[in-house]
Amino acid sequence: MSKILIVDDLPTEVQLMRDAISKLGHAVVVATDGEQAIQMAQRENPDLILLDVVLPRMDGFQVCRKIKKDAQTSRIPIILVSSKTQESDKFWGLKQGANAYICKPFQAQELADTVAKNLH
């Protein structure tokens, strides 16, 4: 069983992601803003992070960049899950070090498949 950090400030989105991946048997921890996401990535050492882009205190692009530059957390795969659906958003997200980019609203199966593909 893997530990997955879900980072989103909207409880309904957290629940949708939790529901989609709980069927896979993974443990879930949750952060609700960018700064908390970085702290939890360091403290919890998750196997994968599902990261929203639009967050309080620090956006998901900044969080992704910081996690990928930190030697302690750089190996953690990050999947950006965002309502920002422009090709430029996807391009920028992947350029920050994200392993994948999923647009909201997402299909539960798409999220589950992307999580499975990115777990080491």
Backbone bond lengths (Angstrom), bond angles and torsions (degrees), N, CA, C in turn:
res aa  C-N    CA-C-N  psi(-1)  N-CA   C-N-CA  omega(-1)  CA-C   N-CA-C  phi
1 M - - - 1.455 - - 1.533 109.65 -
2 S 1.307 115.29 135.93 1.460 121.19 -179.95 1.522 110.42 -101.89
3 K 1.338 114.93 159.32 1.464 121.03 175.62 1.527 107.69 -104.98
4 I 1.332 115.68 127.38 1.457 121.47 -178.52 1.518 109.56 -119.26
5 L 1.334 115.23 128.55 1.459 121.98 176.34 1.527 108.15 -94.26
6 I 1.338 116.10 119.27 1.463 121.93 174.96 1.521 107.47 -99.74
7 V 1.336 116.47 126.88 1.464 121.49 -179.94 1.527 108.62 -119.84
8 D 1.336 115.91 106.63 1.461 121.37 177.83 1.523 107.30 -159.21
9 D 1.331 116.92 143.06 1.465 120.15 -178.68 1.530 112.64 -91.16
10 L 1.321 117.89 -3.43 1.461 121.05 179.83 1.531 110.13 -105.39
11 P 1.332 117.71 116.43 1.476 120.77 -177.83 1.524 113.75 -55.08
12 T 1.345 117.51 -35.77 1.464 118.76 179.98 1.522 111.33 -66.11
13 E 1.325 117.52 -38.42 1.467 121.01 177.93 1.527 111.19 -67.37
14 V 1.334 115.99 -41.47 1.468 120.20 176.86 1.525 109.20 -57.77
15 Q 1.325 116.29 -45.21 1.467 120.44 -178.19 1.524 111.28 -65.12
16 L 1.324 117.81 -40.90 1.472 120.73 178.01 1.523 110.98 -61.19
17 M 1.340 116.71 -43.00 1.468 119.72 179.26 1.520 110.42 -68.45
18 R 1.332 116.13 -42.71 1.468 120.65 179.37 1.536 109.93 -59.37
19 D 1.322 116.80 -45.81 1.467 121.05 179.36 1.523 111.56 -60.59
20 A 1.336 116.19 -42.36 1.466 120.29 -176.67 1.527 112.10 -65.55
21 I 1.335 116.91 -35.10 1.468 118.04 -175.87 1.526 114.00 -101.79
22 S 1.334 117.83 -14.26 1.468 119.05 -178.41 1.528 110.72 -65.77
23 K 1.322 116.16 -28.66 1.469 120.03 177.70 1.525 110.96 -62.84
24 L 1.321 116.80 -21.65 1.462 120.99 179.83 1.526 111.39 -83.65
25 G 1.334 116.63 -6.79 1.462 120.45 176.54 1.515 115.60 85.73
26 H 1.327 118.24 18.30 1.460 121.24 -178.82 1.528 111.60 -88.89
27 A 1.308 115.85 149.65 1.462 121.45 171.74 1.522 107.92 -79.71
28 V 1.339 116.13 145.59 1.463 120.81 -177.17 1.524 109.85 -124.68
29 V 1.335 116.15 134.75 1.461 122.92 168.48 1.520 106.44 -122.22
30 V 1.338 116.52 153.36 1.467 120.26 -171.87 1.522 111.58 -128.42
31 A 1.331 115.75 137.95 1.469 123.19 170.16 1.523 106.73 -122.90
32 T 1.350 116.42 147.31 1.465 119.29 -175.61 1.533 114.31 -114.24
33 D 1.326 117.69 1.03 1.469 119.73 173.27 1.529 109.09 -149.95
34 G 1.323 115.25 170.02 1.456 120.60 -174.32 1.521 114.69 -62.75
35 E 1.325 116.83 -43.71 1.471 119.49 -178.70 1.522 110.86 -65.92
36 Q 1.328 116.27 -42.24 1.466 120.65 178.11 1.536 109.78 -62.73
37 A 1.317 117.80 -36.07 1.470 121.70 179.65 1.523 110.83 -60.40
38 I 1.332 117.08 -44.25 1.472 120.67 -179.76 1.526 110.07 -65.57
39 Q 1.329 116.99 -44.54 1.474 120.80 179.09 1.530 110.79 -60.67
40 M 1.324 116.55 -43.81 1.465 119.85 -178.18 1.522 111.71 -71.07
41 A 1.327 117.56 -33.52 1.463 119.80 176.74 1.529 109.40 -61.10
42 Q 1.337 116.77 -40.53 1.458 121.02 179.90 1.529 111.65 -72.67
43 R 1.327 116.78 -42.10 1.464 120.85 -175.36 1.531 112.80 -78.14
44 E 1.328 116.98 -43.24 1.464 121.59 -173.74 1.534 113.34 -87.82
45 N 1.330 116.56 -21.05 1.463 122.06 -177.70 1.536 111.36 47.77
46 P 1.345 117.44 59.68 1.457 120.12 -177.66 1.529 112.10 -67.97
47 D 1.316 115.78 161.31 1.465 121.12 178.03 1.520 111.34 -83.06
48 L 1.353 116.89 -17.93 1.455 121.99 -179.27 1.526 108.32 -163.59
49 I 1.341 116.42 151.39 1.466 121.54 178.88 1.527 109.14 -124.44
50 L 1.342 115.41 129.48 1.466 122.21 169.80 1.521 105.72 -100.81
51 L 1.327 117.18 115.70 1.458 122.10 -167.13 1.521 112.38 -124.58
52 D 1.338 115.80 120.04 1.463 121.11 173.63 1.527 107.97 -72.80
53 V 1.327 117.04 155.96 1.468 120.47 178.64 1.532 110.76 -90.50
54 V 1.330 117.29 -43.21 1.461 120.74 -176.88 1.527 108.34 -89.44
55 L 1.337 115.46 102.49 1.461 122.58 -175.98 1.517 110.83 -134.83
56 P 1.343 117.35 153.99 1.467 119.48 172.56 1.532 110.82 -71.35
57 R 1.306 115.56 152.91 1.470 125.73 170.90 1.533 115.15 72.34
58 M 1.316 118.92 -24.13 1.458 121.40 176.59 1.530 106.17 -174.07
59 D 1.338 117.93 128.45 1.465 117.56 -176.14 1.531 111.75 -76.87
60 G 1.317 114.58 165.62 1.466 120.63 -175.72 1.516 113.74 -61.86
61 F 1.335 117.44 -31.65 1.466 119.68 177.31 1.532 110.14 -63.54
62 Q 1.348 115.89 -44.06 1.470 120.14 178.74 1.529 110.61 -64.98
63 V 1.327 116.71 -42.80 1.463 121.22 179.17 1.528 109.98 -59.97
64 C 1.313 116.05 -47.18 1.463 121.10 -179.88 1.527 110.74 -57.91
65 R 1.324 115.69 -46.78 1.468 120.68 -179.34 1.524 110.90 -60.03
66 K 1.339 117.24 -45.58 1.468 121.43 -178.31 1.529 111.40 -65.45
67 I 1.326 116.67 -42.80 1.470 120.04 -179.66 1.526 110.15 -64.74
68 K 1.308 117.45 -40.84 1.466 121.21 -178.01 1.535 112.35 -72.79
69 K 1.344 117.89 -23.67 1.470 120.56 179.42 1.523 112.98 -87.67
70 D 1.345 117.32 -14.63 1.462 122.35 -179.28 1.532 108.72 -85.98
71 A 1.323 117.01 122.18 1.469 121.12 -177.80 1.528 111.95 -56.69
72 Q 1.318 116.49 -33.00 1.470 121.19 -177.98 1.539 112.18 -69.43
73 T 1.338 117.02 -30.38 1.468 120.09 -173.71 1.535 113.68 -119.01
74 S 1.299 118.61 -0.90 1.473 121.08 -171.81 1.525 114.13 -62.28
75 R 1.315 118.08 -24.64 1.464 120.67 -177.57 1.527 113.30 -81.31
76 I 1.348 117.85 -10.30 1.466 121.04 -176.36 1.534 109.99 -72.87
77 P 1.340 117.97 122.66 1.468 119.18 176.30 1.531 110.56 -66.50
78 I 1.327 115.59 140.14 1.468 121.38 179.02 1.518 109.07 -122.27
79 I 1.336 114.96 128.02 1.458 121.09 173.66 1.526 106.48 -111.83
80 L 1.325 116.21 116.10 1.466 120.10 175.89 1.528 107.93 -78.39
81 V 1.331 116.38 131.24 1.463 122.93 179.11 1.524 105.28 -124.59
82 S 1.345 116.76 108.27 1.458 118.42 -168.14 1.516 114.46 -143.30
83 S 1.332 114.61 153.42 1.462 121.15 172.62 1.529 110.61 -81.56
84 K 1.325 117.27 -6.18 1.469 121.08 176.60 1.534 106.70 -81.59
85 T 1.338 115.83 108.13 1.460 120.02 -168.02 1.532 114.82 -110.03
86 Q 1.317 117.37 4.94 1.463 120.21 -179.84 1.533 110.19 -70.81
87 E 1.324 115.87 149.00 1.469 119.97 176.89 1.529 110.75 -57.60
88 S 1.348 116.42 -34.65 1.463 119.74 179.57 1.532 111.15 -65.40
89 D 1.343 117.21 -33.69 1.469 120.95 177.13 1.524 109.99 -66.25
90 K 1.323 116.41 -45.64 1.472 120.83 179.56 1.529 109.52 -61.69
91 F 1.335 115.63 -46.90 1.467 120.56 179.95 1.524 110.53 -57.72
92 W 1.340 116.21 -47.62 1.466 121.33 -177.93 1.525 110.44 -64.71
93 G 1.332 117.03 -41.69 1.461 120.77 179.55 1.518 112.39 -60.79
94 L 1.306 116.34 -45.16 1.468 119.96 179.69 1.529 110.39 -68.39
95 K 1.326 116.63 -32.87 1.467 120.91 177.71 1.540 111.43 -66.49
96 Q 1.336 117.37 -26.45 1.471 121.23 178.44 1.531 112.03 -77.88
97 G 1.325 116.40 -6.94 1.462 120.08 177.81 1.516 114.77 113.66
98 A 1.335 117.75 0.75 1.465 119.69 178.84 1.523 109.96 -64.22
99 N 1.324 115.51 146.90 1.462 121.36 179.51 1.529 111.93 -85.64
100 A 1.338 116.40 -24.77 1.467 121.13 179.61 1.523 108.72 -158.08
101 Y 1.333 115.66 164.31 1.460 122.25 -178.84 1.523 107.93 -138.87
102 I 1.314 116.85 121.37 1.462 122.43 178.74 1.523 108.09 -118.93
103 C 1.334 116.02 134.44 1.462 120.86 179.48 1.526 110.90 -90.45
104 K 1.340 114.72 141.98 1.469 120.82 172.46 1.521 107.85 -87.48
105 P 1.300 119.72 146.24 1.462 125.23 -4.97 1.529 109.71 -73.13
106 F 1.313 116.81 139.46 1.462 121.22 -178.40 1.524 110.66 -103.22
107 Q 1.313 114.81 160.47 1.463 120.68 172.69 1.523 107.33 -88.96
108 A 1.327 117.72 135.89 1.465 121.84 -178.20 1.528 111.16 -54.85
109 Q 1.333 116.41 -39.80 1.465 119.50 -178.41 1.524 111.28 -67.77
110 E 1.329 117.03 -38.24 1.461 120.68 177.55 1.527 110.28 -61.34
111 L 1.340 116.43 -43.94 1.470 120.10 179.27 1.528 110.28 -64.08
112 A 1.328 116.87 -47.24 1.474 120.97 -179.25 1.530 110.98 -59.96
113 D 1.348 116.65 -43.36 1.464 120.65 179.87 1.526 111.43 -64.49
114 T 1.337 116.97 -41.28 1.462 121.14 -178.96 1.527 110.23 -68.14
115 V 1.321 117.25 -38.80 1.459 120.76 176.30 1.525 109.49 -61.82
116 A 1.322 117.16 -49.85 1.469 121.02 -178.01 1.529 110.77 -59.60
117 K 1.318 116.89 -40.12 1.461 121.51 -177.61 1.539 111.66 -67.97
118 N 1.326 117.43 -29.35 1.455 120.42 -174.35 1.532 114.67 -98.62
119 L 1.326 117.78 -5.97 1.468 119.79 175.91 1.518 108.47 -75.76
120 H 1.318 116.17 136.61 1.485 119.76 -178.87 1.493 110.80 -88.05
